[in-house]
């Protein structure tokens, strides 16, 4: 079992969904995370606020409001999951409802520090 | 990590089904009504935006953190915080550019927030909003569209489908309605005294439409102050319809026509309540179209089978047609369209196959 990180980006929001549509999306999110959880895959996760600070320079002397990326590129949340490998992690991620609304899921393996570095 | 689902039973994560159907839709109407106390009707769209933001927040957090124990309370609290943010920003803006910013409402942010009604008093605000949306300064079509949007929590696309209209047309109509509310300085209050009577009819017409669209209009209808026979007739009608909700679907979730429904599954308590309202509706001099519809629905609830009633119903229906409906053609068309989604179809395309 390896750990994987899912990074969610919402993509461009083009329409203004109705409360009913938002509830439906929410229920699909809950159902998806529930499925991961029941399968013992879910290891945790959080949504992120859209604003923060970006530090740069020696000692972090340069502090700016951030991330200031294009809205569609801002990471909106993350999950940690257990999966047998990258293929399984990708398969599990396919159930994420964000994919139906123009968003993306980035799947990254957490580097196991006890293992020599692997090139992928 | 805020959530550890692998530790122990998932007691803090209720199953998905525990989130009430249409929760977002219902709460958005209630919260917009409450926030309007702070922002004023002139800034209706601002209240709508705050609620939209609140629902986004729920959408971002609940999947990760689990659905809160009191979802409605959570939404209300978040909306309250966001309102405070808006008011503080606005206050700052007014300091910087007093000639540009119009105050949303008099008073400082903290005083305004403190004055917000408690969640328990939400229904009073909902009723105020109902009368505001059905104000005679607006055309009937705008009243319906605005009520569905603001109180019913419907999206523009959903309203367009309900009213057989285009999304762009609904969008324009809503914009004009908000504009009219500002121009006519529509008050956020339930009219009293002589002014109340004529206003009730408009509210009832819109409530009936919303009921047909699946929104729980009953609470609002019950709180119309004073006694209005037509309001009681509407309540009776809604009870009779709602009594058949459980029986209108077969085992596979398909809609059943009235003639095919298992009458044993009709809710006897709701029917009894319907008759209590029907009795109260029998006061006064005038029979409204709602009285006739309630009467027809009552007959259906009493009858042992469908065929026995079909003929009598046709007669009453013809009579109902002679009474002028308050809403005109558009309303009738929308009502006719939404009826199949309700609990019954009055006119089956094929003749009933006989008593069951």
Boltz contact constraints between the chains, C-beta under 6 A:
constraints:
  - contact:
      token1: [A, 18]
      token2: [B, 155]
      max_distance: 6.0
  - contact:
      token1: [A, 18]
      token2: [B, 158]
      max_distance: 6.0
  - contact:
      token1: [A, 19]
      token2: [B, 24]
      max_distance: 6.0
  - contact:
      token1: [A, 19]
      token2: [B, 25]
      max_distance: 6.0
  - contact:
      token1: [A, 19]
      token2: [B, 28]
      max_distance: 6.0
  - contact:
      token1: [A, 19]
      token2: [B, 55]
      max_distance: 6.0
  - contact:
      token1: [A, 19]
      token2: [B, 153]
      max_distance: 6.0
  - contact:
      token1: [A, 20]
      token2: [B, 25]
      max_distance: 6.0
  - contact:
      token1: [A, 22]
      token2: [B, 24]
      max_distance: 6.0
  - contact:
      token1: [A, 22]
      token2: [B, 55]
      max_distance: 6.0
  - contact:
      token1: [A, 22]
      token2: [B, 59]
      max_distance: 6.0
  - contact:
      token1: [A, 23]
      token2: [B, 24]
      max_distance: 6.0
  - contact:
      token1: [A, 26]
      token2: [B, 59]
      max_distance: 6.0
  - contact:
      token1: [A, 26]
      token2: [B, 62]
      max_distance: 6.0
  - contact:
      token1: [A, 27]
      token2: [B, 16]
      max_distance: 6.0
  - contact:
      token1: [A, 29]
      token2: [B, 63]
      max_distance: 6.0
  - contact:
      token1: [A, 30]
      token2: [B, 16]
      max_distance: 6.0
  - contact:
      token1: [A, 30]
      token2: [B, 63]
      max_distance: 6.0
  - contact:
      token1: [A, 31]
      token2: [B, 16]
      max_distance: 6.0
  - contact:
      token1: [A, 33]
      token2: [B, 63]
      max_distance: 6.0
  - contact:
      token1: [A, 37]
      token2: [B, 5]
      max_distance: 6.0
  - contact:
      token1: [A, 42]
      token2: [B, 5]
      max_distance: 6.0
  - contact:
      token1: [A, 44]
      token2: [B, 1]
      max_distance: 6.0
  - contact:
      token1: [A, 44]
      token2: [B, 3]
      max_distance: 6.0
  - contact:
      token1: [A, 45]
      token2: [B, 64]
      max_distance: 6.0
  - contact:
      token1: [A, 46]
      token2: [B, 2]
      max_distance: 6.0
  - contact:
      token1: [A, 46]
      token2: [B, 64]
      max_distance: 6.0
  - contact:
      token1: [A, 47]
      token2: [B, 60]
      max_distance: 6.0
  - contact:
      token1: [A, 47]
      token2: [B, 61]
      max_distance: 6.0
  - contact:
      token1: [A, 47]
      token2: [B, 64]
      max_distance: 6.0
